[in-house]
Amino acid sequence: MSGGKGRAPRDRTRTGAPVVGGRRAVTEAIRAGTVREILIVPSSKTTPGMRDLLDAAGEAGVTVTPSQRETLDALAEDHQGVVARLEGLPGAPSAR
């Protein structure tokens, strides 16, 4: 049985490209330099964590794309309104 709180976001590859969902996981991926694009639901709560994520994306030059919640639901569970498409991983297409 899967738990609720405290459960780490999971990588999903439903579309063939690796993704990670959730504010903390996406922020860490940005800092690691593995994010190609960030998809965000415009109505996501503006929390300190989301502001940190958007600041980190801006500093890293990562594209932030407004998206529908349904799009994020198809990519990742527990995404908290934000999903990152990753690069630099085995099987991931490079943006370069």
C-alpha distance (Angstrom), angle and dihedral (degrees) to the residues before:
residue distance angle dihedral
M1 . . .
S2 3.77 . .
G3 3.79 119.2 .
G4 3.76 130.0 -133.5
K5 3.77 120.8 -139.7
G6 3.77 118.2 35.1
R7 3.76 93.0 27.5
A8 3.80 111.6 136.2
P9 3.81 118.2 -123.5
R10 3.79 111.9 -102.3
D11 3.78 128.7 -133.9
R12 3.77 112.5 -116.6
T13 3.76 129.5 -161.5
R14 3.80 99.6 -176.9
T15 3.80 91.1 131.6
G16 3.79 95.6 40.4
A17 3.81 93.9 -104.1
P18 3.80 120.0 95.0
V19 3.80 115.1 -110.0
V20 3.78 137.5 175.0
G21 3.79 126.5 -155.9
G22 3.79 134.7 -156.0
R23 3.79 132.6 59.0
R24 3.80 98.5 -94.8
A25 3.79 95.7 43.1
V26 3.81 92.6 47.5
T27 3.81 91.9 47.2
E28 3.81 90.8 51.9
A29 3.82 91.2 47.8
I30 3.82 89.5 52.1
R31 3.80 90.6 51.2
A32 3.82 89.7 48.3
G33 3.80 90.4 53.9
T34 3.80 95.8 -122.0
V35 3.83 100.6 115.3
R36 3.80 120.0 107.5
E37 3.82 97.8 174.4
I38 3.79 138.9 -5.8
L39 3.80 121.7 -140.4
I40 3.79 114.5 -158.5
V41 3.79 134.1 -178.9
P42 3.83 104.5 -127.3
S43 3.82 91.4 -140.1
S44 3.83 92.6 57.0
K45 3.77 112.5 129.8
T46 3.77 113.8 -94.6
T47 3.77 99.8 -126.6
P48 3.79 129.1 160.0
G49 3.82 87.3 -101.8
M50 3.81 92.4 53.7
R51 3.82 91.4 46.3
D52 3.82 89.5 51.5
L53 3.80 89.5 50.1
L54 3.82 93.3 50.2
D55 3.82 91.4 45.4
A56 3.82 90.4 51.1
A57 3.82 90.7 48.0
G58 3.80 91.0 51.4
E59 3.81 92.7 48.8
A60 3.82 90.7 48.4
G61 3.81 93.6 46.3
V62 3.81 92.5 -121.6
T63 3.81 117.2 159.3
V64 3.82 114.6 -116.2
T65 3.81 113.1 -155.4
P66 3.82 123.6 -168.1
S67 3.82 109.0 -128.5
Q68 3.77 141.2 175.6
R69 3.81 117.8 -96.9
E70 3.82 88.8 -122.0
T71 3.81 89.7 60.4
L72 3.80 91.1 53.7
D73 3.82 91.5 44.1
A74 3.81 88.5 57.7
L75 3.81 91.4 51.6
A76 3.80 105.4 42.2
E77 3.78 144.0 4.7
D78 3.79 119.4 -125.6
H79 3.80 92.1 13.5
Q80 3.84 96.2 155.7
G81 3.80 88.7 -145.3
V82 3.80 96.9 -55.0
V83 3.81 134.8 85.8
A84 3.80 129.5 174.5
R85 3.78 123.9 -149.9
L86 3.79 106.2 -143.5
E87 3.79 134.4 -143.6
G88 3.76 133.5 -173.1
L89 3.80 94.4 51.4
P90 3.80 127.3 112.7
G91 3.79 108.3 -79.6
A92 3.81 93.9 11.3
P93 3.78 117.8 126.1
S94 3.77 113.1 -120.1
A95 3.79 120.1 -123.5
R96 3.81 90.1 -147.1
